[in-house]
């Protein structure tokens, strides 16, 4: 039998993220999709936030007792886009901090980065910008057994990206919300 992830029997899902999380909340029907799948969602999200803010919000929520066994992290976009390439080391530290706060009894589901609208002038540059951050997440998933990376980057949703090559149209946000919920269901050990 597959090894069960810690906290996989939890109904409580705490999500923390940047504008992409705001997008799934406002346009993707994220909470209603979670509720339909039997989860009890709580989300904290703000536009333009870095992983350091996410770590701080997560620490506060854990201390307040408002985090169950399943956590969704939606960070890295601003870290990748608004900082020099050398910042990838700081992002690596933030992922470790986040996992330390989670502890061994929760599973963290981290959505990786997808940049680059097909046909856009800077497509290749945008894809390259995201890759070191996605590599950090792949590496950290090998170090932390309770970190699951959802490979959003491999989905065909680049066609739903807007002109900035980072944010989505409504279809993209609906797809992202469904993708996250499917990922949570896949690791859930709750009886159907």
C-alpha positions in Angstrom: 0.0 0.0 0.0 1.2 3.6 -0.6 2.7 5.4 2.3 0.2 7.8 3.8 1.1 11.4 4.1 0.9 13.1 7.6 -2.3 14.9 8.2 -3.9 13.3 5.1 -7.0 12.4 7.1 -7.6 16.1 7.9 -10.6 17.9 6.6 -9.0 21.3 7.4 -7.1 22.9 4.5 -5.2 26.1 5.2 -4.1 28.0 2.0 -1.6 30.9 2.0 -0.5 32.7 -1.1 0.0 35.7 -3.3 -2.1 37.1 -6.2 -2.5 33.7 -7.8 -4.2 32.5 -4.6 -6.3 35.7 -4.6 -7.2 34.7 -8.2 -8.4 31.2 -7.4 -10.4 32.6 -4.5 -12.1 35.4 -6.4 -12.4 33.8 -9.9 -11.8 30.1 -9.5 -14.4 29.0 -7.0 -11.6 27.5 -4.9 -13.4 27.4 -1.5 -16.6 26.0 -3.0 -14.6 23.3 -4.8 -12.8 22.4 -1.6 -16.1 22.2 0.3 -17.7 20.0 -2.4 -14.7 17.7 -2.0 -15.4 17.4 1.8 -12.8 19.9 3.0 -13.0 22.8 5.4 -11.0 25.7 3.9 -9.3 28.7 5.3 -7.2 31.0 3.1 -5.0 34.0 3.6 -3.8 35.7 0.4 -2.6 39.2 -0.7 -1.4 40.6 -4.0 2.4 41.1 -4.4 3.5 39.1 -1.5 6.8 37.2 -1.2 7.5 33.8 0.4 8.8 35.6 3.5 5.3 37.1 4.1 3.8 33.6 3.6 6.1 32.1 6.2 5.0 34.9 8.7 1.3 34.4 8.0 1.7 30.6 8.3 3.6 31.0 11.6 0.8 33.2 13.0 -2.0 30.9 11.8 -0.3 27.8 13.4 0.2 29.7 16.7 -3.5 30.6 16.6 -4.5 27.0 16.1 -6.2 27.6 12.8 -4.2 25.2 10.7 -5.2 21.5 10.3 -3.3 18.7 8.7 -3.3 20.0 5.1 -1.6 23.2 3.9 -1.4 24.7 0.5 1.4 27.1 -0.3 1.1 29.4 -3.3 4.4 31.4 -3.3 7.4 32.1 -5.4 6.0 34.2 -8.2 7.0 37.5 -6.7 10.3 36.0 -5.4 11.2 35.0 -9.0 9.9 38.0 -10.8 10.8 40.9 -8.6 14.3 39.9 -7.3 17.7 39.2 -8.9 18.5 35.5 -9.7 20.7 35.3 -6.6 17.5 35.5 -4.5 16.8 31.8 -5.2 19.0 31.0 -2.1 16.7 33.1 0.1 13.7 31.3 -1.4 15.3 28.0 -0.5 15.6 29.2 3.1 11.9 30.3 3.1 10.8 26.8 2.0 12.8 25.2 4.9 11.3 27.7 7.4 7.8 27.0 6.1 8.4 23.2 6.5 9.8 23.6 10.0 6.7 25.5 11.0 4.5 22.8 9.4 6.2 20.1 11.5 6.1 16.4 10.8 2.4 16.0 11.3 1.1 18.1 8.4 1.4 17.8 4.7 2.3 20.9 2.7 1.2 21.0 -0.9 3.2 23.6 -2.8 2.1 24.8 -6.2 5.0 25.4 -8.5 5.5 28.3 -10.9 4.3 28.6 -14.5 5.5 31.7 -16.4 5.6 32.5 -20.1 2.7 33.0 -22.4 3.2 31.2 -25.7 4.0 33.6 -28.5 5.0 36.4 -26.2 8.2 38.2 -26.9 9.8 37.3 -23.5 8.4 33.7 -23.4 11.7 32.0 -23.0 13.0 34.6 -20.5 9.9 34.1 -18.4 10.1 30.3 -18.4 13.8 30.5 -17.5 13.0 32.9 -14.6 10.7 30.4 -13.0 12.9 27.3 -13.4 15.4 27.8 -10.6 12.5 28.3 -8.1 10.8 25.2 -9.4 14.1 23.3 -9.0 14.2 24.4 -5.4 10.8 23.0 -4.8 11.8 19.7 -6.5 14.9 19.5 -4.4 13.1 20.3 -1.1 10.4 17.6 -1.8 13.3 15.1 -1.7 14.4 16.5 1.7 11.0 16.9 3.3 8.8 13.7 3.1 5.7 15.7 3.9 6.2 18.3 1.1 4.2 17.5 -2.1 4.9 19.7 -5.1 1.9 20.1 -7.4 3.4 20.5 -10.9 1.2 23.3 -12.2 4.0 24.2 -14.6 3.5 21.0 -16.6 -0.2 21.8 -17.2 -1.4 23.4 -20.5 -2.6 26.5 -18.8 0.0 28.8 -20.3 -2.6 29.6 -23.0 -4.7 31.1 -20.2 -2.0 33.5 -19.1 -2.5 37.3 -19.4 -0.2 39.8 -21.0 2.1 39.9 -17.9 2.7 36.1 -18.4 2.1 35.4 -14.7 -1.5 35.9 -14.0 -4.5 34.0 -15.6 -7.8 34.7 -17.1 -10.9 33.2 -15.4 -10.6 29.9 -17.1 -7.0 29.6 -15.9 -8.0 30.4 -12.3 -10.8 27.9 -12.4 -8.4 25.3 -13.7 -5.8 26.1 -11.1 -8.5 25.8 -8.3 -9.6 22.4 -9.6 -6.0 21.3 -10.0 -5.2 22.1 -6.4 -8.3 20.4 -5.1 -7.5 17.3 -7.2 -4.0 17.3 -5.7 -5.5 17.4 -2.1 -7.9 14.6 -2.9 -5.1 12.5 -4.3 -3.1 12.6 -1.0 -6.2 12.5 1.2 -6.6 9.3 3.2 -10.1 10.2 4.3 -12.6 7.5 3.4 -14.7 8.4 0.4 
